[in-house]
């Protein structure tokens, strides 16, 4: 899913921050997601 500006261009961080604030959403980075998964997911099946 991509968030687009009204002119058809892809929304960048400043526009995404505005949208997130308007709808009460949080923004995370890929780095944040990787760190979260490494802390909470088991990488080895037993």
Beta strands, then each sheet from edge to edge (+ up, - down):
end
